[in-house]
Amino acid sequence: MLAVTARSVSRQDPLGGLVVGEHPDPQPAPGWTTVTVRAASLNHHDLWTLRGVGMDPQRLPIVLGCDAAGVDSDGREVIVHSVIPSEGWSGDETLDPRRTLLSELHDGTLAQSVSVPWRNLVAKPPAMSFAEAACLPTAWLTAYRMLFTNSGARPGDTVLVQGAGGGVATALVMLGSTTGYRVWVTSRSAEKRRRSLELGADQAFEPGARLPDRVDAVFETVGGDTWSHSLRALRPGGTVVVSGATSGFDPPAELNRVFFLQLRIVGSTMGTIQELARLARLCEIHGLRPLVDRVLPLGEARQGFEALERGEVFGKVVFEP
Ligand SMILES: NC(=O)c1ccc[n+]([C@@H]2O[C@H](COP(=O)([O-])OP(=O)(O)OC[C@H]3O[C@@H](n4cnc5c(N)ncnc54)[C@H](OP(=O)(O)O)[C@@H]3O)[C@@H](O)[C@H]2O)c1
């Protein structure tokens, strides 16, 4: 089958290890099934893998991709949940210390077909295209859990989203503004700030800008470049929810600010299959559609990786096999 694989990893030249070509068809294990992929979306996770972050080179080559929507072996239209718990785990799979995401231990979704446990399938909302549905399992699910499960913020609160152009960030803007939050954003790009307002953000600022007021919660995926601003933006007792650190993992902790203002720092990763099902229903109820920046044939996947690496993407890049 046609697949996008990581053949080698390199911090300096991540795309040097990217290969678009033939790969063996998946062989489902007992309790697993094979989904025919109709659309798969790209995440920053795929770039981290090519940089060697969280990837043992002995597992290579491996098919990249965490997200897919497609048709299962019973002909049902499904969304694939990417979090694979370890054998015998029960409860919140994001808390399983031995969980993996597709493309970490098992082949991922950037292929004509992918093998997954039966329990990892969620019905695709009929009104949503495969391309839109393929955006839900990582970026949108992460945003859902950050906002609704982990932030403690309530409709009517003001929240700040750092790095507005990203896949997770655009999902936060759309989910938050649709469900009654006042959403402020920062972005390095004037064009992305303008587009964020069109998406539903209330106000958009340059990175580090002084805000009109303190916010109830901040959503962090940028990390080092914005961390200090995130802590300064919070009201006393406010919460910063962090799920990524694209620009650096080790910003100063600024512990004086954390304890003096009683700030809460909450980590967040992906979401459960129940949260993915609720996210799909929420999108149906509100008529929400993930923002797709571009759709490319799977064979032209390299173009999408290059755009993501250059930071030129607003929303999600989707591939169709
Ligand atoms: N924990 C989890 O479960 C989970 C799930 C999904 C994603 N993540 C992580 O969250 C991060 C965002 O993921 P994503 O898929 O949304 O990525 P993405 O689409 O590539 O978005 C990254 C955004 O970061 C912003 N940014 C600001 N300063 C930056 C800098 N110095 N260098 C690079 N980017 C900068 C950019 O926004 P502007 O151009 O608008 O400034 C860019 O759009 C990644 O690190 C990813 O690994 C974690």
The ligand as an SDF file (V2000), in Angstrom:
LIG
                    3D

 48 52  0  0  0  0  0  0  0  0999 V2000
   -0.0370   16.5990   24.5410 N   0  0  0  0  0  0  0  0  0  0  0  0
   -0.7670   16.2780   23.4930 C   0  0  0  0  0  0  0  0  0  0  0  0
   -1.5830   15.3790   23.5350 O   0  0  0  0  0  0  0  0  0  0  0  0
   -0.6450   17.0910   22.2510 C   0  0  0  0  0  0  0  0  0  0  0  0
   -1.6100   16.9960   21.2520 C   0  0  0  0  0  0  0  0  0  0  0  0
   -1.5060   17.8140   20.1400 C   0  0  0  0  0  0  0  0  0  0  0  0
   -0.4210   18.6650   20.0240 C   0  0  0  0  0  0  0  0  0  0  0  0
    0.5390   18.6930   20.9810 N   0  0  0  0  0  0  0  0  0  0  0  0
    1.6960   19.6010   20.8620 C   0  0  0  0  0  0  0  0  0  0  0  0
    1.2110   20.9360   20.7990 O   0  0  0  0  0  0  0  0  0  0  0  0
    2.0210   21.6930   19.9050 C   0  0  0  0  0  0  0  0  0  0  0  0
    1.1340   22.2800   18.8350 C   0  0  0  0  0  0  0  0  0  0  0  0
    0.6640   21.2180   18.0290 O   0  0  0  0  0  0  0  0  0  0  0  0
   -0.0830   21.5190   16.6660 P   0  0  0  0  0  0  0  0  0  0  0  0
   -0.2800   20.2260   15.9730 O   0  0  0  0  0  0  0  0  0  0  0  0
   -1.2390   22.4270   16.9330 O   0  0  0  0  0  0  0  0  0  0  0  0
    1.0960   22.2960   15.9000 O   0  0  0  0  0  0  0  0  0  0  0  0
    1.0620   23.3650   14.7500 P   0  0  0  0  0  0  0  0  0  0  0  0
   -0.2100   23.2290   14.0040 O   0  0  0  0  0  0  0  0  0  0  0  0
    2.3410   23.2250   14.0200 O   0  0  0  0  0  0  0  0  0  0  0  0
    1.0530   24.7440   15.5750 O   0  0  0  0  0  0  0  0  0  0  0  0
    2.1650   25.2920   16.2030 C   0  0  0  0  0  0  0  0  0  0  0  0
    1.8830   26.7790   16.4490 C   0  0  0  0  0  0  0  0  0  0  0  0
    2.8160   27.2650   17.4220 O   0  0  0  0  0  0  0  0  0  0  0  0
    2.9460   28.6620   17.2320 C   0  0  0  0  0  0  0  0  0  0  0  0
    4.2770   29.1690   17.5370 N   0  0  0  0  0  0  0  0  0  0  0  0
    4.5250   30.2800   18.2630 C   0  0  0  0  0  0  0  0  0  0  0  0
    5.8280   30.4590   18.4350 N   0  0  0  0  0  0  0  0  0  0  0  0
    6.4290   29.4700   17.7760 C   0  0  0  0  0  0  0  0  0  0  0  0
    7.7980   29.1470   17.5520 C   0  0  0  0  0  0  0  0  0  0  0  0
    8.7920   29.8750   18.0760 N   0  0  0  0  0  0  0  0  0  0  0  0
    8.0820   28.0730   16.8120 N   0  0  0  0  0  0  0  0  0  0  0  0
    7.0900   27.3130   16.2720 C   0  0  0  0  0  0  0  0  0  0  0  0
    5.7660   27.5670   16.4530 N   0  0  0  0  0  0  0  0  0  0  0  0
    5.4650   28.6330   17.1960 C   0  0  0  0  0  0  0  0  0  0  0  0
    2.5770   28.9360   15.8060 C   0  0  0  0  0  0  0  0  0  0  0  0
    1.5190   29.8410   15.8830 O   0  0  0  0  0  0  0  0  0  0  0  0
    1.6230   31.3120   15.2380 P   0  0  0  0  0  0  0  0  0  0  0  0
    2.3210   31.1170   13.9230 O   0  0  0  0  0  0  0  0  0  0  0  0
    0.2020   31.7000   15.1250 O   0  0  0  0  0  0  0  0  0  0  0  0
    2.4010   32.1650   16.1840 O   0  0  0  0  0  0  0  0  0  0  0  0
    2.1390   27.6090   15.2160 C   0  0  0  0  0  0  0  0  0  0  0  0
    0.9960   27.7510   14.4400 O   0  0  0  0  0  0  0  0  0  0  0  0
    3.0990   20.7420   19.3710 C   0  0  0  0  0  0  0  0  0  0  0  0
    4.2920   20.9070   20.1340 O   0  0  0  0  0  0  0  0  0  0  0  0
    2.4940   19.3710   19.5900 C   0  0  0  0  0  0  0  0  0  0  0  0
    3.4700   18.3680   19.7490 O   0  0  0  0  0  0  0  0  0  0  0  0
    0.4400   17.9240   22.0830 C   0  0  0  0  0  0  0  0  0  0  0  0
  1  2  1  0
  2  3  2  0
  2  4  1  0
  4  5  1  0
  4 48  2  0
  5  6  2  0
  6  7  1  0
  7  8  2  0
  8  9  1  0
  8 48  1  0
  9 10  1  0
  9 46  1  0
 10 11  1  0
 11 12  1  0
 11 44  1  0
 12 13  1  0
 13 14  1  0
 14 15  2  0
 14 16  1  0
 14 17  1  0
 17 18  1  0
 18 19  2  0
 18 20  1  0
 18 21  1  0
 21 22  1  0
 22 23  1  0
 23 24  1  0
 23 42  1  0
 24 25  1  0
 25 26  1  0
 25 36  1  0
 26 27  1  0
 26 35  1  0
 27 28  2  0
 28 29  1  0
 29 30  1  0
 29 35  2  0
 30 31  1  0
 30 32  2  0
 32 33  1  0
 33 34  2  0
 34 35  1  0
 36 37  1  0
 36 42  1  0
 37 38  1  0
 38 39  2  0
 38 40  1  0
 38 41  1  0
 42 43  1  0
 44 45  1  0
 44 46  1  0
 46 47  1  0
M  CHG  2   8   1  16  -1
M  END
$$$$
